[in-house]
Amino acid sequence: MSEHQSLPFDLIEEVLSHVPRSDVATTTACSRVSKSFQDMMQKRLFEIIELEFSLVRYGPANAAQFTLVNVTGNTKAQHLAPVLTQSPRLASYVRVFRIISALRGASPPPPSPNNPTIVNILNSLSNLTSFSFDTQPHIALSDYFLFSEWLKNGISQLLFRNRNTLVTVSITAAKIFPSEILARLPKLEVLSILSLSPRPSTSLSGQIRPVHLRIQKSCEQDTDTLNDLVDLLQHDKSNGSPALVCFSRLAKLVLNSADATREITKSLINATYPDVLSHLQIRAPDGALARYNMKPWTHQNLQYQNTLDFDLSRLHNLTNLIITGELSAIPFAPNDNASTILDSHCLWIAAILSTLSSPSPNTVSRLSLKVQIHLVCGLALEDIPDLPLSPLIDVIREKLNNGALKDACVEFVVVDYHDNDENDDEDDEDEDDDILSDDEDDVDVLSDDEDDNVSIPSDDEDDNVSIPSDDEDDSQDQPEWHIEVEWLLMQHDAVTSSESCIDFKVTIVNEYD
């Protein structure tokens, strides 16, 4: 009789690791097989948790507090809270915790801005490697201070409790996050923010030293908040204490904020360490736009200074450089003569790229370049062949020829507002609606959501765990207008003269990111 043979458990683990996290039914079924399967699958289910809450304002506008309440029809958080608070073992399995703040239909909120659901969940987590509190740019609050004390204290205590394990933190739900809280996280490597609070009055022993830093965008512009970040990079002259933020370990900098002026962009890049920084992604500052009258071509904004803001030649360790700019056209008719005003970042980007130095003899450049040009607003099809692309593309071609670049890609991101025209009125209504009412307990429902069926067990051995997530992918055929725009861009003289060495792409989107 042949002996019974079983698969090694590490092989079984490898097979089960390929079960999608969204496949709750399969994961639950696997957890019923045995005690070892249950532990493994519960760890997989609880490892990454993402919860969406509705952002609600309490009180009058001059004394408002914001908090997070449960989304109508979504009971995931309500079911999850008692499980985590009653079972430290299951709570310890949570390694990545994400909070999404949204303008969604809210369940009846508690009588005060102190939502016990989110606070109880925050208080139960003590083994996190990653924490995020994010939202869409148009929802982000202008100041983190505007959140309720309960919510702020819950987040602050969570970060401190997990200070020895947290590697990744993302706070983009509000600007001006307290810098002193982040300075107490010694393991922090990956940080995403809108901005930080000014230097605290008392000196701190800790320091914010990220390896990856992403400065995100919000719709409410305020350059002062990023000036505070620049200030945090300096020594405190009043007491001689070191800078609270240091870029000595910074290998990746993503600067995607519209708050970053030319001077702020320059200061942040110049604060990096050339031997360490390998990835740089920047959004061209609004102040770097050159303005033209297209018919005939004349330079309009004489105050624009085509001076170099920073020198890329010092960043000799760069392997990836991404620069995003804009070409925006505004039709107008002065004196009954139709014309088009064009704002362009191409000159500024070309000037920055011109500072790239050629590699030393017998060395090969490792630098890959990607330039994204967003074409927005009233750009007519007949304007496309006349777009001033040559100064930028000529510089890129030159840097490829002299070896300063390994490869280069230019992507034209065309923002198509045609698809949204019929929904504009409805969208504007939604955005202008103040769902965060002046009445203390008043919450308006924006939309109805499908019920999330959540089955989360107690700590019993044979209980099943279910944390569902829904992903949808909608696709539509491109209209003829899209095809014509792509063809005109790819037939532009500057493109056809350089397509043998530069990779050109055209992408159509429905809104400007």
GUKOLSE-906620 format. One record per residue (C-alpha): residue number from 0; x, y, z. Coordinates in Angstrom, 1 decimal, padded with zeros to 4 digits. Layout:
- pos; xx; yy; zz
- NUM; X; Y; Z
...
//
This chain:
- pos; xx; yy; zz
- 0; 000.0; 000.0; 000.0
- 1; 001.4; 003.4; -001.0
- 2; 002.1; 005.8; 001.8
- 3; -000.1; 008.9; 002.1
- 4; 001.9; 012.0; 001.0
- 5; 001.1; 015.6; 001.7
- 6; 002.3; 018.8; 000.2
- 7; 004.8; 020.9; 002.1
- 8; 003.0; 023.6; 004.0
- 9; 005.2; 026.3; 002.5
- 10; 004.1; 025.2; -000.9
- 11; 000.5; 025.4; 000.2
- 12; 001.1; 028.9; 001.6
- 13; 002.5; 029.9; -001.8
- 14; -000.6; 028.6; -003.6
- 15; -003.0; 030.3; -001.2
- 16; -001.1; 033.6; -001.4
- 17; -002.3; 033.9; -005.0
- 18; -006.0; 034.0; -003.9
- 19; -007.1; 037.5; -004.5
- 20; -007.9; 039.5; -001.3
- 21; -011.2; 040.4; -002.9
- 22; -012.2; 036.8; -003.2
- 23; -013.8; 036.5; 000.3
- 24; -015.7; 033.4; -000.4
- 25; -012.6; 031.4; -001.3
- 26; -010.6; 032.8; 001.6
- 27; -013.4; 032.0; 004.0
- 28; -013.7; 028.4; 002.7
- 29; -009.9; 027.9; 003.0
- 30; -010.0; 029.2; 006.6
- 31; -012.4; 026.3; 007.5
- 32; -010.0; 023.5; 006.5
- 33; -007.8; 023.5; 009.5
- 34; -006.4; 025.6; 012.4
- 35; -003.2; 026.3; 010.4
- 36; -005.3; 027.4; 007.4
- 37; -007.5; 029.5; 009.5
- 38; -004.6; 031.4; 011.0
- 39; -003.0; 031.9; 007.6
- 40; -006.2; 033.1; 005.9
- 41; -007.3; 035.4; 008.8
- 42; -003.9; 037.1; 008.6
- 43; -004.4; 037.5; 004.9
- 44; -007.9; 038.9; 005.4
- 45; -007.0; 041.4; 008.1
- 46; -003.5; 042.4; 006.8
- 47; -004.9; 045.3; 004.7
- 48; -008.0; 047.1; 005.8
- 49; -009.5; 050.1; 004.0
- 50; -012.5; 051.9; 005.3
- 51; -014.5; 054.7; 003.8
- 52; -016.2; 057.3; 006.0
- 53; -018.4; 060.3; 005.2
- 54; -016.9; 063.7; 006.1
- 55; -019.4; 065.7; 008.2
- 56; -019.3; 069.1; 009.7
- 57; -020.8; 069.9; 013.1
- 58; -021.6; 073.4; 014.3
- 59; -021.7; 076.8; 012.7
- 60; -019.2; 077.8; 010.0
- 61; -017.2; 080.0; 012.4
- 62; -016.7; 077.2; 014.9
- 63; -017.0; 074.1; 012.8
- 64; -015.5; 070.7; 013.6
- 65; -015.2; 067.9; 011.1
- 66; -015.5; 064.3; 011.8
- 67; -016.0; 061.0; 010.0
- 68; -019.3; 059.0; 010.2
- 69; -020.4; 055.8; 008.7
- 70; -021.5; 055.9; 005.0
- 71; -025.2; 055.0; 004.5
- 72; -025.5; 051.3; 003.7
- 73; -021.9; 050.5; 004.5
- 74; -021.7; 048.5; 007.7
- 75; -018.1; 047.3; 007.3
- 76; -016.7; 049.6; 010.0
- 77; -019.5; 049.0; 012.4
- 78; -019.0; 045.2; 012.2
- 79; -015.2; 045.5; 012.2
- 80; -014.9; 047.7; 015.4
- 81; -016.2; 045.2; 018.0
- 82; -014.1; 042.4; 016.4
- 83; -010.9; 044.3; 016.7
- 84; -011.6; 045.7; 020.1
- 85; -012.6; 042.2; 021.5
- 86; -009.8; 040.3; 019.8
- 87; -006.3; 041.6; 020.1
- 88; -005.1; 038.6; 018.1
- 89; -007.1; 039.6; 015.0
- 90; -006.2; 043.3; 015.6
- 91; -002.5; 042.4; 015.6
- 92; -002.9; 041.0; 012.0
- 93; -003.7; 044.4; 010.7
- 94; -000.6; 045.8; 009.1
- 95; -001.9; 048.3; 006.6
- 96; -004.8; 050.6; 007.7
- 97; -006.4; 053.1; 005.3
- 98; -009.0; 055.7; 006.0
- 99; -010.8; 057.4; 003.1
- 100; -012.6; 060.6; 003.8
- 101; -015.4; 061.1; 001.2
- 102; -018.5; 063.2; 000.5
- 103; -020.9; 060.4; 000.7
- 104; -024.4; 059.8; 002.1
- 105; -024.0; 059.6; 005.9
- 106; -025.8; 057.3; 008.3
- 107; -027.4; 059.2; 011.2
- 108; -024.4; 060.7; 013.0
- 109; -023.9; 060.7; 016.7
- 110; -025.0; 063.8; 018.6
- 111; -021.5; 065.1; 018.8
- 112; -018.4; 065.1; 016.5
- 113; -017.1; 062.1; 018.5
- 114; -017.7; 059.0; 016.3
- 115; -017.0; 056.0; 018.5
- 116; -016.7; 053.6; 015.5
- 117; -013.5; 055.1; 014.0
- 118; -012.0; 055.9; 017.3
- 119; -012.5; 052.4; 018.7
- 120; -010.9; 051.0; 015.6
- 121; -007.9; 053.4; 015.9
- 122; -007.5; 052.5; 019.5
- 123; -007.3; 048.7; 018.8
- 124; -004.4; 048.8; 016.3
- 125; -000.9; 048.3; 017.5
- 126; 001.1; 046.5; 014.9
- 127; 000.9; 048.7; 011.8
- 128; 003.5; 049.2; 009.2
- 129; 001.4; 051.6; 007.1
- 130; -001.3; 054.2; 007.9
- 131; -003.1; 056.5; 005.6
- 132; -005.8; 059.1; 006.0
- 133; -006.6; 060.3; 002.5
- 134; -009.2; 062.0; 000.3
- 135; -009.8; 063.5; -003.1
- 136; -008.0; 066.9; -003.6
- 137; -011.3; 068.9; -003.7
- 138; -012.4; 067.5; -000.3
- 139; -009.1; 068.0; 001.6
- 140; -009.5; 070.4; 004.6
- 141; -007.4; 073.6; 004.7
- 142; -006.2; 072.8; 008.2
- 143; -005.8; 069.5; 010.1
- 144; -006.9; 071.4; 013.2
- 145; -010.5; 071.5; 011.9
- 146; -011.0; 067.8; 012.6
- 147; -012.7; 066.9; 016.0
- 148; -010.5; 066.5; 019.0
- 149; -011.5; 062.8; 019.3
- 150; -010.4; 062.0; 015.8
- 151; -007.1; 064.0; 016.1
- 152; -006.3; 062.4; 019.4
- 153; -007.2; 058.9; 018.1
- 154; -004.8; 059.4; 015.1
- 155; -002.1; 060.9; 017.2
- 156; -002.2; 058.0; 019.8
- 157; -002.3; 055.4; 017.0
- 158; 000.9; 056.9; 015.4
- 159; 002.7; 057.0; 018.7
- 160; 001.6; 053.5; 019.7
- 161; 002.9; 052.2; 016.4
- 162; 006.0; 054.4; 016.3
- 163; 008.4; 051.4; 016.2
- 164; 006.7; 049.6; 013.4
- 165; 005.3; 052.4; 011.1
- 166; 007.3; 052.7; 007.9
- 167; 004.7; 054.4; 005.7
- 168; 002.4; 057.3; 006.6
- 169; 000.0; 059.2; 004.2
- 170; -002.0; 062.2; 005.5
- 171; -003.7; 064.0; 002.6
- 172; -007.1; 064.5; 004.1
- 173; -006.0; 068.0; 005.3
- 174; -003.2; 070.4; 005.1
- 175; -000.9; 071.5; 008.0
- 176; -000.4; 068.1; 009.7
- 177; 001.5; 068.5; 013.0
- 178; 005.1; 068.1; 012.2
- 179; 006.0; 067.1; 015.8
- 180; 003.9; 064.0; 015.5
- 181; 005.8; 062.7; 012.5
- 182; 009.2; 063.6; 014.2
- 183; 008.4; 060.9; 016.8
- 184; 008.3; 058.1; 014.2
- 185; 011.9; 056.8; 014.0
- 186; 011.1; 054.1; 011.4
- 187; 009.3; 056.4; 009.0
- 188; 010.5; 056.0; 005.4
- 189; 007.6; 056.7; 003.1
- 190; 005.7; 060.0; 003.7
- 191; 002.8; 061.5; 001.7
- 192; 001.5; 064.9; 002.8
- 193; -000.1; 068.1; 001.6
- 194; 001.9; 070.3; 004.0
- 195; 003.2; 070.3; 007.5
- 196; 002.6; 072.7; 010.5
- 197; 005.2; 075.3; 011.3
- 198; 008.1; 074.6; 013.7
- 199; 006.8; 073.8; 017.2
- 200; 007.8; 076.1; 020.0
- 201; 009.6; 073.4; 021.9
- 202; 012.6; 071.6; 020.5
- 203; 012.2; 067.9; 019.7
- 204; 014.8; 065.1; 019.8
- 205; 013.3; 063.4; 016.7
- 206; 013.6; 064.3; 013.1
- 207; 011.6; 063.6; 009.9
- 208; 014.0; 061.8; 007.6
- 209; 012.0; 060.2; 004.8
- 210; 013.4; 057.9; 002.1
- 211; 010.4; 058.7; -000.2
- 212; 008.5; 062.0; 000.1
- 213; 005.3; 062.8; -001.9
- 214; 003.9; 066.3; -001.6
- 215; 000.4; 066.0; -003.0
- 216; -002.0; 068.5; -004.5
- 217; -005.2; 070.0; -003.1
- 218; -007.7; 072.3; -004.8
- 219; -007.3; 075.1; -002.3
- 220; -004.0; 076.9; -003.0
- 221; -002.0; 078.3; -000.2
- 222; 001.7; 078.7; -000.8
- 223; 002.4; 079.6; 002.8
- 224; 001.9; 076.1; 004.0
- 225; 004.8; 074.8; 001.8
- 226; 006.9; 077.7; 002.9
- 227; 006.6; 076.2; 006.4
- 228; 008.1; 072.9; 005.0
- 229; 011.0; 074.8; 003.6
- 230; 011.5; 076.5; 007.0
- 231; 011.6; 073.1; 008.7
- 232; 014.6; 072.1; 006.5
- 233; 016.6; 074.9; 008.2
- 234; 018.3; 074.9; 011.6
- 235; 016.4; 076.7; 014.3
- 236; 018.3; 079.9; 014.7
- 237; 016.6; 080.8; 017.9
- 238; 017.9; 077.9; 019.9
- 239; 020.4; 076.2; 017.6
- 240; 018.5; 073.0; 017.3
- 241; 018.9; 071.0; 014.1
- 242; 016.3; 071.0; 011.3
- 243; 013.1; 069.1; 012.0
- 244; 013.1; 067.8; 008.4
- 245; 016.1; 066.4; 006.7
- 246; 016.6; 065.0; 003.2
- 247; 019.8; 063.1; 003.9
- 248; 018.1; 059.8; 003.1
- 249; 015.7; 061.1; 000.4
- 250; 015.9; 058.8; -002.6
- 251; 012.6; 059.8; -004.2
- 252; 010.9; 063.2; -004.2
- 253; 007.5; 063.7; -005.8
- 254; 006.4; 067.3; -005.9
- 255; 002.8; 067.4; -007.2
- 256; 001.4; 070.4; -005.3
- 257; 000.1; 073.5; -007.0
- 258; 001.2; 075.3; -003.8
- 259; 004.9; 074.9; -004.9
- 260; 006.0; 078.2; -006.3
- 261; 009.2; 078.4; -008.4
- 262; 011.1; 079.5; -005.2
- 263; 009.7; 076.6; -003.1
- 264; 010.4; 074.1; -005.9
- 265; 014.0; 075.4; -006.1
- 266; 014.4; 075.3; -002.3
- 267; 013.1; 071.7; -001.9
- 268; 015.2; 070.3; -004.8
- 269; 018.3; 072.1; -003.6
- 270; 017.8; 070.6; -000.1
- 271; 018.2; 067.1; -001.5
- 272; 021.5; 065.2; -001.4
- 273; 023.0; 064.5; -004.9
- 274; 024.5; 061.2; -003.9
- 275; 021.2; 059.9; -002.6
- 276; 018.4; 061.3; -004.8
- 277; 017.6; 058.9; -007.6
- 278; 014.0; 059.7; -008.5
- 279; 012.6; 063.2; -009.0
- 280; 009.0; 064.0; -010.1
- 281; 007.9; 067.6; -010.2
- 282; 004.9; 069.6; -011.4
- 283; 005.9; 072.8; -013.2
- 284; 005.0; 075.8; -011.1
- 285; 002.2; 078.1; -012.2
- 286; 004.6; 081.0; -012.1
- 287; 006.7; 079.3; -014.8
- 288; 004.0; 079.6; -017.4
- 289; 005.0; 081.6; -020.5
- 290; 002.0; 083.4; -022.2
- 291; 001.7; 083.8; -026.0
- 292; -000.8; 085.2; -028.4
- 293; -001.0; 082.5; -031.0
- 294; -002.2; 084.4; -034.1
- 295; 000.3; 085.9; -034.7
- 296; 002.8; 084.6; -032.2
- 297; 003.8; 087.3; -029.7
- 298; 005.1; 086.9; -026.2
- 299; 002.6; 088.5; -023.7
- 300; 003.8; 088.2; -020.1
- 301; 007.0; 090.3; -020.2
- 302; 007.4; 089.7; -016.4
- 303; 008.1; 086.1; -017.0
- 304; 011.8; 085.5; -016.3
- 305; 013.3; 082.6; -018.2
- 306; 016.0; 082.1; -015.6
- 307; 017.1; 078.7; -014.3
- 308; 015.5; 077.8; -011.0
- 309; 017.8; 074.9; -010.2
- 310; 020.6; 072.9; -011.9
- 311; 020.0; 069.3; -012.7
- 312; 023.7; 068.7; -013.3
- 313; 024.3; 068.4; -009.6
- 314; 021.9; 065.5; -009.3
- 315; 024.3; 063.0; -010.8
- 316; 022.6; 060.0; -009.2
- 317; 019.3; 060.5; -010.9
- 318; 017.9; 057.5; -012.7
- 319; 014.3; 058.7; -013.2
- 320; 013.1; 062.2; -013.9
- 321; 009.4; 063.1; -014.5
- 322; 008.3; 066.6; -015.2
- 323; 004.6; 067.5; -015.7
- 324; 003.6; 070.7; -017.4
- 325; 000.7; 072.4; -019.1
- 326; -000.4; 073.9; -022.4
- 327; -003.7; 075.7; -021.9
- 328; -005.5; 077.8; -024.6
- 329; -008.0; 080.5; -024.0
- 330; -009.9; 081.8; -027.0
- 331; -010.7; 085.5; -027.0
- 332; -011.7; 088.2; -029.5
- 333; -010.1; 091.6; -028.9
- 334; -011.4; 094.2; -031.3
- 335; -013.5; 091.6; -033.1
- 336; -010.4; 089.7; -034.2
- 337; -010.5; 086.1; -033.0
- 338; -007.3; 084.9; -031.4
- 339; -006.0; 082.5; -028.8
- 340; -004.0; 083.1; -025.7
- 341; -001.7; 080.2; -024.9
- 342; 000.0; 079.5; -021.5
- 343; 002.9; 077.1; -021.8
- 344; 005.3; 075.4; -019.4
- 345; 007.5; 074.1; -022.4
- 346; 010.0; 076.9; -022.1
- 347; 010.6; 076.4; -018.4
- 348; 010.9; 072.6; -018.8
- 349; 013.3; 073.1; -021.7
- 350; 015.4; 075.5; -019.6
- 351; 015.6; 073.0; -016.7
- 352; 016.5; 070.1; -019.0
- 353; 019.2; 072.1; -020.7
- 354; 021.2; 071.9; -017.4
- 355; 021.6; 068.1; -017.7
- 356; 025.3; 067.4; -018.1
- 357; 026.8; 064.8; -020.4
- 358; 028.2; 061.7; -018.8
- 359; 031.9; 061.3; -018.1
- 360; 034.0; 059.5; -020.8
- 361; 033.5; 055.7; -020.9
- 362; 030.3; 056.0; -018.8
- 363; 026.7; 055.5; -019.9
- 364; 023.8; 057.6; -018.6
- 365; 021.2; 055.8; -016.4
- 366; 018.7; 058.6; -016.6
- 367; 015.2; 058.0; -018.0
- 368; 013.1; 061.1; -018.7
- 369; 009.4; 061.4; -018.9
- 370; 007.7; 064.7; -019.8
- 371; 003.9; 065.0; -019.4
- 372; 002.2; 067.9; -021.1
- 373; -001.4; 068.4; -020.2
- 374; -003.4; 070.1; -023.0
- 375; -006.4; 071.8; -021.4
- 376; -009.2; 074.3; -021.9
- 377; -010.1; 075.9; -025.2
- 378; -007.6; 074.2; -027.5
- 379; -009.1; 073.9; -031.0
- 380; -008.0; 071.3; -033.5
- 381; -006.7; 073.9; -035.9
- 382; -004.4; 075.2; -033.1
- 383; -002.6; 071.8; -032.6
- 384; -000.1; 072.1; -035.6
- 385; 001.0; 075.5; -034.3
- 386; 001.7; 074.5; -030.7
- 387; 005.2; 075.7; -029.6
- 388; 006.6; 072.2; -028.9
- 389; 009.9; 072.6; -030.7
- 390; 012.0; 074.3; -028.0
- 391; 011.2; 071.5; -025.6
- 392; 011.6; 068.6; -028.0
- 393; 014.8; 070.0; -029.5
- 394; 016.4; 070.1; -026.0
- 395; 015.3; 066.5; -025.3
- 396; 016.7; 065.3; -028.6
- 397; 020.0; 067.1; -028.0
- 398; 020.4; 065.5; -024.5
- 399; 019.7; 062.1; -026.0
- 400; 022.3; 062.7; -028.7
- 401; 025.0; 063.8; -026.3
- 402; 024.4; 060.9; -023.9
- 403; 022.9; 062.9; -021.0
- 404; 019.7; 060.7; -021.2
- 405; 019.3; 057.0; -021.6
- 406; 015.8; 057.3; -023.0
- 407; 013.0; 059.8; -023.1
- 408; 009.2; 059.7; -023.4
- 409; 006.9; 062.7; -024.1
- 410; 003.2; 062.1; -023.3
- 411; 000.5; 064.5; -024.3
- 412; -002.4; 064.2; -021.9
- 413; -005.4; 065.8; -023.6
- 414; -008.1; 066.9; -021.2
- 415; -011.4; 066.3; -023.0
- 416; -014.2; 068.4; -021.5
- 417; -016.7; 067.4; -024.2
- 418; -017.7; 064.2; -022.4
- 419; -018.5; 066.2; -019.3
- 420; -020.5; 069.1; -020.9
- 421; -023.9; 067.6; -020.3
- 422; -023.1; 066.8; -016.7
- 423; -021.5; 070.1; -015.8
- 424; -024.6; 071.6; -014.3
- 425; -025.2; 068.6; -012.2
- 426; -021.6; 068.4; -011.1
- 427; -021.5; 072.0; -010.1
- 428; -024.6; 071.6; -008.1
- 429; -023.0; 068.7; -006.1
- 430; -019.8; 070.6; -005.4
- 431; -021.6; 073.8; -004.4
- 432; -024.0; 072.0; -002.1
- 433; -022.9; 072.4; 001.4
- 434; -023.6; 068.9; 002.7
- 435; -021.8; 069.9; 005.8
- 436; -024.7; 072.0; 007.2
- 437; -024.5; 074.8; 009.7
- 438; -027.0; 072.9; 011.8
- 439; -025.2; 070.9; 014.4
- 440; -026.7; 067.5; 013.5
- 441; -027.8; 068.1; 009.9
- 442; -026.3; 065.8; 007.3
- 443; -027.5; 065.7; 003.7
- 444; -027.3; 062.5; 001.7
- 445; -025.4; 062.9; -001.6
- 446; -025.8; 059.5; -003.0
- 447; -027.1; 056.0; -002.3
- 448; -024.7; 053.2; -002.0
- 449; -025.2; 049.5; -002.3
- 450; -025.1; 047.5; 000.9
- 451; -021.8; 046.0; 001.8
- 452; -022.4; 042.6; 003.3
- 453; -019.8; 042.0; 005.9
- 454; -019.4; 039.0; 008.1
- 455; -016.7; 039.5; 010.6
- 456; -016.5; 036.9; 013.4
- 457; -015.5; 036.8; 017.0
- 458; -012.2; 035.2; 018.1
- 459; -013.6; 031.6; 018.0
- 460; -011.5; 029.1; 016.1
- 461; -014.1; 028.1; 013.5
- 462; -015.5; 031.5; 012.7
- 463; -015.4; 032.9; 009.2
- 464; -014.1; 036.3; 008.3
- 465; -015.3; 038.4; 005.4
- 466; -014.0; 041.9; 004.5
- 467; -015.3; 042.5; 001.0
- 468; -014.3; 045.1; -001.6
- 469; -015.8; 046.0; -004.9
- 470; -013.9; 047.0; -008.0
- 471; -015.5; 048.1; -011.2
- 472; -013.9; 048.8; -014.5
- 473; -015.9; 050.7; -017.1
- 474; -014.6; 051.3; -020.6
- 475; -015.9; 053.3; -023.5
- 476; -015.0; 053.5; -027.1
- 477; -013.1; 056.6; -028.1
- 478; -015.0; 059.1; -030.3
- 479; -013.6; 060.3; -033.6
- 480; -012.6; 063.6; -032.0
- 481; -010.1; 061.7; -029.8
- 482; -008.6; 060.0; -032.9
- 483; -008.2; 063.2; -034.7
- 484; -006.5; 064.9; -031.8
- 485; -004.1; 062.0; -031.5
- 486; -003.3; 062.1; -035.2
- 487; -002.7; 065.9; -035.3
- 488; -000.3; 065.7; -032.3
- 489; 001.7; 062.8; -033.7
- 490; 001.9; 064.7; -037.1
- 491; 003.3; 067.8; -035.4
- 492; 006.6; 068.9; -037.1
- 493; 008.5; 068.7; -033.8
- 494; 007.2; 065.2; -033.2
- 495; 007.9; 063.7; -036.6
- 496; 011.4; 065.1; -036.6
- 497; 012.2; 063.3; -033.3
- 498; 010.1; 060.2; -033.2
- 499; 013.1; 058.0; -034.1
- 500; 014.7; 058.8; -030.7
- 501; 011.8; 059.9; -028.5
- 502; 008.8; 057.8; -027.5
- 503; 005.7; 059.9; -028.0
- 504; 002.3; 059.0; -026.5
- 505; -001.2; 060.6; -026.5
- 506; -003.6; 060.0; -023.7
- 507; -007.2; 061.3; -023.5
- 508; -008.6; 062.0; -020.0
- 509; -011.9; 063.5; -018.9
- 510; -010.6; 065.7; -016.1
- 511; -007.3; 067.5; -015.3
- 512; -005.4; 065.8; -012.4
//
